[in-house]
C-alpha cells in the first residue's frame, strides 16, 4: 500500500500498520542522534511514542522540539516526515499515553520513569521504489 502524502489518515494507517520508525533529533552540541521507537498514529497524522526519561532524546527534544522520522517496512515504500515534537504532561499525557497503549497493549508509556512524546508533522514525503521509475510525492501539512 502506498499512502497519499496529502491525506493524514492514509499516512496514519501506513505508520500504525508498521508500528515503528526511526526518530532523529539534534543534540545540544549539534550532533544528529537517531533511535528506533514504537510509533502509534492518530487519524489526523499525529504520531505518539514513549521514551525513558533518561534517554538522550529527551534533552534533545527539550532543547529543540523538531524531529525527522522515517518509517519503512521490508518493502519498497517509505514515509519520511518532519514536525514539531513535544513531551506532553497532565491530561495530554494521559490522553496520548492511552492512545499509545491501545496500539501497544502493556506499554510503559504511562509508567514512572517514562515520557510520552507527540509529533505533529508539517512535511511528509512518500517514496515508492516499487514503481519504475520510483515515485516521490511530498506534501506540506
C-alpha positions in Angstrom: 0.0 0.0 0.0 1.3 3.4 -1.0 -0.1 6.1 1.3 -1.1 9.5 0.0 1.1 12.3 1.5 -1.8 14.7 1.1 -4.1 12.6 3.3 -3.1 12.4 7.0 -5.4 9.4 7.6 -3.7 7.5 4.8 -0.2 8.3 6.3 -1.5 7.3 9.8 -2.8 3.9 8.6 0.6 3.2 7.0 2.5 4.2 10.1 0.2 2.5 12.5 0.4 -0.7 10.4 4.2 -0.8 10.7 4.3 0.4 14.3 7.9 1.5 14.4 10.2 4.1 12.9 13.5 6.0 13.4 13.2 9.3 15.1 16.1 11.7 14.6 16.8 14.6 16.9 19.7 17.1 17.3 21.8 17.1 20.4 22.7 20.3 22.3 26.1 20.2 20.7 24.5 19.9 17.2 25.2 16.3 16.6 22.5 14.2 15.0 21.0 11.3 17.1 18.6 8.7 16.0 16.6 6.0 17.7 14.2 3.2 16.7 10.9 3.7 18.5 7.4 2.2 18.6 5.0 4.6 16.8 1.3 4.9 17.1 -0.5 7.2 14.7 -3.8 9.0 15.1 -6.2 9.6 12.1 -5.1 13.3 11.9 -1.5 12.2 11.3 -0.3 12.9 14.9 2.4 10.4 16.0 3.0 9.2 19.5 6.0 7.4 21.0 7.2 6.8 24.5 10.7 7.1 25.9 12.6 6.5 29.1 13.0 9.9 30.9 16.8 9.3 30.9 17.1 8.8 27.1 19.3 11.3 25.4 16.5 12.2 23.0 14.7 13.8 26.0 17.3 16.5 26.4 17.4 17.0 22.6 13.6 17.5 22.5 13.7 19.9 25.3 16.4 22.0 23.6 14.9 21.7 20.0 11.4 20.5 19.5 11.9 19.4 15.9 12.3 15.8 14.7 12.6 13.9 11.5 11.0 10.4 11.3 11.5 7.6 8.8 9.1 4.7 8.6 9.8 1.8 6.3 9.0 -1.9 6.1 10.8 -4.5 4.2 9.0 -3.5 1.0 9.6 -0.6 -1.4 7.6 2.1 0.3 8.9 4.6 2.9 7.4 7.6 4.6 9.6 10.5 5.8 8.3 13.3 7.8 9.4 16.3 9.8 7.5 18.1 12.5 7.3 19.6 15.9 7.6 17.2 18.9 6.6 17.8 22.5 6.8 15.9 25.7 3.2 16.0 26.9 2.2 16.2 30.6 -1.0 16.1 32.7 -4.2 15.3 30.9 -2.5 15.3 27.5 0.0 12.7 28.7 -3.0 10.5 29.8 -4.9 11.0 26.6 -1.9 10.3 24.3 -0.5 7.6 26.6 -3.8 5.7 26.4 -3.8 6.0 22.6 -0.3 4.6 22.5 -1.3 1.8 24.9 -4.2 0.9 22.6 -1.6 0.3 19.8 0.9 -1.3 22.2 -1.0 -3.0 25.0 1.1 -3.2 28.1 3.4 -0.4 27.1 5.2 1.6 29.7 4.1 4.9 28.3 2.3 5.9 31.5 4.7 4.2 33.9 7.0 6.1 36.2 10.3 6.9 34.5 8.7 7.1 31.1 7.5 10.1 29.0 5.0 10.4 26.2 6.1 12.4 23.1 3.7 13.7 20.5 4.8 14.6 16.9 2.7 16.9 14.7 4.1 16.6 11.2 4.2 19.6 8.9 6.0 17.9 5.9 5.7 14.4 4.5 7.4 12.6 1.7 6.3 9.2 0.4 8.9 7.2 -1.6 7.8 4.2 -3.7 10.7 2.4 -5.2 8.4 -0.4 -6.3 7.4 1.6 -9.3 9.7 2.3 -12.3 10.8 5.0 -12.2 10.5 5.4 -8.5 7.7 7.8 -7.4 8.3 10.5 -4.8 5.4 12.6 -3.6 5.6 15.4 -1.0 3.0 17.4 1.0 3.1 20.2 3.5 0.5 19.9 6.3 
